[in-house]
Amino acid sequence: MTAIQNRYEFVYLFDVANGNPNGDPDAGNLPRLDPETNRGLVTDVALKRKIRNYVALEKEGASGYGIYMQERSILNNQHKQAYAAIGIEHEAKKLPKDEAKARELTAWMCANFFDVRTFGAVMTTEVNAGQVRGPVQLAFATSIEPVVPLEVSITRVAVTNEKDLEKERTMGRKHILPYGLYRAHGFISAKLAERTGFSEDDLALLWRSLINLFEHDRSAARGEMAARRLISFKHAHPMGNAPAHALFDRVVVTRNDDGDAPARSFNDYSVRIDRDGLPDGVEIVEVL
């Protein structure tokens, strides 16, 4: 398929109610926070994981839409598929000396794994399949306002072992945010897409995944999460027609009141898009 011809940036807004959008394993699974501002954080890795999971569900069994980085996958075995497909044997930790064969290896990985041609991958393991720089990159998501994590005690009436049978209940804890609206920025390079084959169909799939990824990622720990807005900036030229930061500044999120009371829903905010004086060759597309 033909690679995309346009550069894009996008602003992605999502929220959480009574849940933990991204726990920090180094802090007892507390919601991630910026310690200087108390604004919540969600890592790019967490968002990419959800995108991968959505694509795996929608495209299950479809050719060209395998997921390279998936739970319990053995990466060397993924690379061996590429070697087998082009009919060569791997040499420990080394790419083929024939540069054409080396390029064919990475091209096969891009063609067969959606997340490789989208996000890229470092595949220089024991079975070396090279490196791919992906056209789609995400930054950390940050909450619009400071958030206050709560530690909630929970009980379980069942017990694990017979020796605990006399206990009335066992206790546990979970961490939640009553509410948080998060903003993430994304970047899509048309020039890097040429190298991986990231296509218009792939772009449409990426948009669908961002809109629907929380619908297939439900759990009690994550509470209620929802995609709220997805605003893209489409450039006419593959190298771009304006700096990304200047376009991001055009999306402004504000409180509907004076902000004295804590926000508890998306309706407490307004999203404004400044369309005045938009640079030539840039189009604003409200995907969601």
C-alpha positions as CSV (number, residue, x, y, z in Angstrom):
1,M,0.0,0.0,0.0
2,T,1.1,3.6,-0.7
3,A,2.5,5.5,2.3
4,I,0.8,8.6,3.5
5,Q,1.7,11.8,1.8
6,N,0.9,14.3,4.5
7,R,2.4,15.2,7.8
8,Y,0.1,15.3,10.8
9,E,0.1,16.4,14.4
10,F,-2.8,15.7,16.8
11,V,-4.2,16.6,20.2
12,Y,-5.8,13.8,22.1
13,L,-8.1,14.5,25.1
14,F,-9.3,11.6,27.3
15,D,-10.5,11.4,30.9
16,V,-10.9,9.1,33.8
17,A,-13.4,9.0,36.6
18,N,-12.8,7.0,39.8
19,G,-10.0,5.0,38.4
20,N,-6.2,4.8,37.9
21,P,-5.3,5.6,34.3
22,N,-1.6,4.6,34.6
23,G,-0.2,3.2,37.9
24,D,3.5,3.6,38.8
25,P,5.0,0.3,39.9
26,D,7.8,2.2,41.7
27,A,5.2,4.0,43.9
28,G,2.9,1.2,45.0
29,N,0.9,1.6,41.8
30,L,-0.2,5.1,42.6
31,P,-1.4,7.1,39.6
32,R,1.6,8.7,38.0
33,L,2.2,12.4,39.0
34,D,4.4,15.2,38.2
35,P,5.8,15.9,41.7
36,E,6.3,19.6,41.1
37,T,2.8,20.4,39.8
38,N,0.7,17.4,41.0
39,R,-0.6,17.0,37.4
40,G,-1.3,13.5,36.4
41,L,0.8,11.7,33.9
42,V,0.1,8.8,31.5
43,T,3.1,7.4,29.6
44,D,3.4,7.1,25.9
45,V,4.1,3.4,26.5
46,A,0.7,2.9,28.2
47,L,-1.2,4.6,25.3
48,K,0.7,2.6,22.7
49,R,-0.1,-0.6,24.6
50,K,-3.8,0.2,24.3
51,I,-3.5,1.0,20.6
52,R,-1.8,-2.3,20.0
53,N,-4.5,-4.2,21.9
54,Y,-7.2,-2.5,19.9
55,V,-5.6,-3.3,16.6
56,A,-5.1,-6.9,17.7
57,L,-8.8,-7.2,18.4
58,E,-10.1,-5.5,15.2
59,K,-7.6,-7.1,12.9
60,E,-7.3,-10.5,14.5
61,G,-6.0,-12.9,11.9
62,A,-5.7,-10.3,9.2
63,S,-2.5,-10.4,7.1
64,G,-0.2,-7.5,7.7
65,Y,-1.6,-6.5,11.1
66,G,0.3,-8.7,13.5
67,I,1.5,-7.2,16.7
68,Y,5.2,-7.4,17.3
69,M,5.3,-6.2,21.0
70,Q,2.6,-8.3,22.6
71,E,2.2,-10.0,26.0
72,R,4.4,-13.1,26.4
73,S,5.8,-12.9,22.9
74,I,9.4,-14.1,22.2
75,L,10.9,-11.4,20.1
76,N,13.6,-13.6,18.6
77,N,10.9,-15.9,17.3
78,Q,9.2,-12.9,15.6
79,H,12.5,-12.1,13.9
80,K,13.0,-15.8,12.8
81,Q,9.7,-15.5,10.8
82,A,11.4,-12.8,8.7
83,Y,14.5,-14.8,8.1
84,A,12.4,-17.8,7.1
85,A,10.2,-15.8,4.8
86,I,13.2,-14.5,2.8
87,G,15.0,-17.8,3.0
88,I,18.2,-17.1,4.8
89,E,19.8,-18.3,8.1
90,H,20.5,-15.8,10.9
91,E,24.0,-15.3,12.4
92,A,24.0,-14.5,16.1
93,K,23.5,-10.7,16.8
94,K,24.5,-9.8,13.2
95,L,22.5,-8.6,10.2
96,P,23.1,-10.3,6.9
97,K,26.3,-9.0,5.2
98,D,24.2,-8.5,2.0
99,E,22.7,-5.0,2.5
100,A,19.8,-5.8,0.2
101,K,18.9,-8.8,2.3
102,A,19.2,-6.8,5.5
103,R,16.8,-4.2,4.1
104,E,14.5,-7.0,3.0
105,L,14.4,-8.3,6.6
106,T,13.3,-5.0,8.1
107,A,10.8,-4.4,5.2
108,W,9.2,-7.8,6.0
109,M,8.9,-6.8,9.6
110,C,7.2,-3.5,8.6
111,A,4.9,-5.2,6.2
112,N,3.7,-7.9,8.6
113,F,3.6,-6.1,12.0
114,F,1.4,-3.0,12.4
115,D,3.2,-1.6,15.4
116,V,6.6,-1.9,13.7
117,R,5.6,0.2,10.7
118,T,3.7,2.6,13.0
119,F,5.9,3.1,16.1
120,G,9.1,1.5,14.9
121,A,11.2,-1.0,16.8
122,V,14.8,-1.8,17.9
123,M,15.1,-5.4,16.7
124,T,18.9,-5.9,17.3
125,T,18.6,-8.9,19.6
126,E,20.2,-12.3,19.3
127,V,18.3,-12.8,16.0
128,N,19.0,-9.4,14.5
129,A,16.3,-7.9,12.3
130,G,17.7,-4.3,12.4
131,Q,16.1,-1.1,13.6
132,V,13.0,0.8,12.3
133,R,12.2,4.4,13.2
134,G,8.5,4.7,13.2
135,P,6.5,7.6,11.8
136,V,4.0,7.8,14.7
137,Q,5.2,9.1,18.0
138,L,3.3,10.0,21.2
139,A,4.3,12.3,24.1
140,F,3.3,11.7,27.7
141,A,-0.3,12.7,28.5
142,T,-0.6,15.3,31.2
143,S,-3.8,16.2,33.2
144,I,-5.2,19.7,32.5
145,E,-5.3,20.4,36.2
146,P,-3.6,19.0,39.4
147,V,-5.2,15.7,40.5
148,V,-5.6,14.2,44.0
149,P,-5.1,10.4,44.3
150,L,-7.2,8.6,46.8
151,E,-6.4,5.4,48.5
152,V,-9.5,3.2,48.9
153,S,-9.7,0.2,51.2
154,I,-11.5,-2.8,49.9
155,T,-12.5,-6.1,51.4
156,R,-12.8,-9.7,50.2
157,V,-15.1,-12.2,51.9
158,A,-13.3,-15.3,50.4
159,V,-9.9,-16.5,51.5
160,T,-7.1,-18.1,49.6
161,N,-6.0,-20.9,52.0
162,E,-7.8,-23.2,54.4
163,K,-5.6,-21.8,57.3
164,D,-7.3,-18.4,56.8
165,L,-10.8,-19.8,56.9
166,E,-11.5,-18.3,60.4
167,K,-10.8,-14.8,59.2
168,E,-13.9,-12.8,58.5
169,R,-12.4,-11.0,55.5
170,T,-9.2,-10.0,53.9
171,M,-8.3,-6.4,53.2
172,G,-6.8,-4.7,50.2
173,R,-6.2,-1.3,48.8
174,K,-6.6,0.5,45.4
175,H,-5.7,3.9,44.2
176,I,-8.0,6.1,42.2
177,L,-8.4,9.6,40.9
178,P,-11.9,11.0,41.4
179,Y,-11.6,12.7,38.0
180,G,-8.9,13.8,35.6
181,L,-8.9,15.2,32.0
182,Y,-5.7,14.4,30.2
183,R,-4.1,15.9,27.1
184,A,-1.6,14.1,24.8
185,H,0.2,15.3,21.7
186,G,1.0,13.0,18.7
187,F,3.2,13.4,15.7
188,I,3.0,11.6,12.3
189,S,5.9,11.9,9.8
190,A,5.1,11.4,6.1
191,K,8.8,11.0,5.3
192,L,9.3,8.3,7.9
193,A,6.1,6.6,6.7
194,E,7.8,6.2,3.3
195,R,10.4,4.0,4.9
196,T,8.0,1.8,6.8
197,G,5.0,1.7,4.5
198,F,2.6,3.4,7.0
199,S,-0.5,3.9,4.7
200,E,-3.8,5.8,4.7
201,D,-5.5,2.6,5.8
202,D,-3.1,2.4,8.7
203,L,-3.8,6.1,9.6
204,A,-7.6,5.4,9.6
205,L,-7.0,2.4,11.9
206,L,-4.9,4.6,14.2
207,W,-7.7,7.1,14.4
208,R,-10.2,4.4,15.1
209,S,-8.0,2.9,17.8
210,L,-7.6,6.3,19.6
211,I,-11.4,6.8,19.5
212,N,-12.3,3.3,20.7
213,L,-9.3,2.0,22.7
214,F,-10.9,2.5,26.1
215,E,-14.0,0.7,25.0
216,H,-12.0,-2.5,25.0
217,D,-9.8,-1.8,28.0
218,R,-12.3,-1.8,30.8
219,S,-11.3,-2.9,34.3
220,A,-12.4,-2.0,37.8
221,A,-9.0,-0.5,38.4
222,R,-9.3,2.0,35.5
223,G,-12.7,3.2,36.4
224,E,-14.5,4.9,33.6
225,M,-12.1,6.2,30.9
226,A,-13.3,7.8,27.6
227,A,-11.8,9.5,24.6
228,R,-13.2,13.0,24.4
229,R,-11.6,14.9,21.5
230,L,-9.1,14.0,18.8
231,I,-8.1,17.1,16.7
232,S,-5.6,16.6,13.9
233,F,-3.5,19.1,11.9
234,K,-3.0,18.0,8.4
235,H,-0.1,19.5,6.4
236,A,-0.2,19.8,2.6
237,H,3.5,19.2,2.3
238,P,5.1,16.0,3.6
239,M,7.8,18.0,5.4
240,G,5.1,20.2,7.0
241,N,3.8,23.7,6.6
242,A,4.1,25.0,10.2
243,P,5.9,24.1,13.5
244,A,4.0,21.6,15.6
245,H,4.1,23.6,18.8
246,A,2.4,26.6,17.1
247,L,-0.4,24.3,16.0
248,F,-0.8,22.7,19.5
249,D,-1.2,26.2,21.0
250,R,-4.3,26.6,18.9
251,V,-6.2,24.0,21.0
252,V,-7.1,25.6,24.3
253,V,-8.8,23.8,27.2
254,T,-10.3,25.9,29.9
255,R,-12.6,25.5,32.9
256,N,-16.2,26.6,32.5
257,D,-16.3,28.1,36.0
258,D,-13.8,29.9,38.3
259,G,-12.1,26.6,39.1
260,D,-12.7,26.8,42.9
261,A,-14.5,23.5,43.0
262,P,-12.7,20.4,41.7
263,A,-13.7,19.2,38.2
264,R,-15.8,16.0,38.1
265,S,-16.7,15.6,34.5
266,F,-15.8,16.6,31.0
267,N,-18.7,19.1,31.0
268,D,-16.7,21.2,33.5
269,Y,-14.3,22.1,30.6
270,S,-14.5,23.9,27.2
271,V,-12.3,23.1,24.3
272,R,-11.6,26.0,21.9
273,I,-9.8,25.7,18.5
274,D,-8.2,28.9,17.2
275,R,-8.7,28.9,13.4
276,D,-7.8,32.5,12.8
277,G,-4.7,33.0,10.7
278,L,-4.1,29.3,10.2
279,P,-0.9,28.8,8.2
280,D,-1.2,28.1,4.5
281,G,-1.2,24.4,3.8
282,V,-2.5,23.4,7.2
283,E,-6.0,21.9,7.7
284,I,-7.7,21.2,11.0
285,V,-9.6,18.0,11.1
286,E,-11.8,17.2,14.1
287,V,-11.6,13.4,14.0
288,L,-13.6,13.2,17.3
